[in-house]
Amino acid sequence: MTGLVAHECILDVRPITAATGVTVDDIAERLIGYGFHAPTMSFPVP
């Protein structure tokens, strides 16, 4: 790959948490467990 690569993502996991009980922390821990750098988490999301 050449050049600059930037990435951002905004995820609202409130519907997932409401439906399944899976929290943003659960998702971040799972990403780390699979070798991915978890995104920065920000609270609260309006």
Residue, then its C-alpha position, 0 to 999 in steps of 0.5 A: m500500500t502506498g500513500l496515506v491511509a486514514h480511518e474513522c468510524i462511528l458506531d452506535v451500539r445502543p440498539i445492540t445493547a438493548a436487544t442483546g445486552v452486549t455492551v460497547d466494552d464487550i465489543a472492544e474486548r472482543l476486537i482486542g481478543y482478535g488482534f484488532h486495535a479497539p476504537t476510542m470510545s466516547f460517552p455519552v452519544p446523544 
